[in-house]
Amino acid sequence: MNPCFIDHIAITAPTLEAGAELINATLGVWPEQGGEHPAMGTFNLLLRLGESIYLEVIACDPDAAKPERPRWFALDDMKIDTPPKLTTWVARTEDIHSTIKNCSEPVGEIEPMSRGKINWLITIPENGSIPVNGGAPALIQWQTEPHPAMKLRDQGLTLIKLQIFHSEPEKLSIFLKSINFEGPVEILQGNESIIVAHIKTPQGIRKLHA
């Protein structure tokens, strides 16, 4: 089975502006415009963290029609006064159908998505939740080239590693093994699911988290 890698990390926010301000306060830069996700009623901002890794700020689009199903990344639970936070991450695979067959935990159905001219397949739980109690990544397979990160400005940022604090670290570790995951992810015991991204910036290492 093909290996999986970190594709991107996601900040959920009540507004894109709130998410952008968190990034600027933590990393000292501003993300750039992304686009709309018509099927989910969301839109995003993007920040390059490497040649094939990026950071996404995602929020409900007030001008888009609300989808008939729950939005991804538990965004329907987001209130206007909810602070933006690093909520989840996404793992890239070259064969999403094969990978999902080997998952030790359910991650949802494979669904086609688009943003402008960019197309991909991604797993989304039916209820819009984040798999394995908030610790597991969604799975993604890009259907357009090059990787979206290559189209973003290089602002000197690099994702060094992810730390995931989780109430069931062994279950999460087994899940990552089941999808043949490779990458700098450290799983630690915690009372709840918290993701901490260690990001190299021109000013040194910064930590982005909930």
Secondary structure as GFF3:
##gff-version 3
##sequence-region A 1 210
A	DSSP	beta_strand	5	12	.	.	.	ID=ss1
A	DSSP	alpha_helix	16	27	.	.	.	ID=ss2
A	DSSP	beta_strand	32	37	.	.	.	ID=ss3
A	DSSP	beta_strand	42	50	.	.	.	ID=ss4
A	DSSP	beta_strand	53	60	.	.	.	ID=ss5
A	DSSP	three_ten_helix	72	77	.	.	.	ID=ss6
A	DSSP	beta_strand	85	92	.	.	.	ID=ss7
A	DSSP	alpha_helix	96	101	.	.	.	ID=ss8
A	DSSP	beta_strand	109	115	.	.	.	ID=ss9
A	DSSP	beta_strand	118	124	.	.	.	ID=ss10
A	DSSP	alpha_helix	131	134	.	.	.	ID=ss11
A	DSSP	beta_strand	138	142	.	.	.	ID=ss12
A	DSSP	three_ten_helix	148	151	.	.	.	ID=ss13
A	DSSP	beta_strand	158	166	.	.	.	ID=ss14
A	DSSP	alpha_helix	169	178	.	.	.	ID=ss15
A	DSSP	beta_strand	185	189	.	.	.	ID=ss16
A	DSSP	beta_strand	194	201	.	.	.	ID=ss17
A	DSSP	beta_strand	204	209	.	.	.	ID=ss18
###
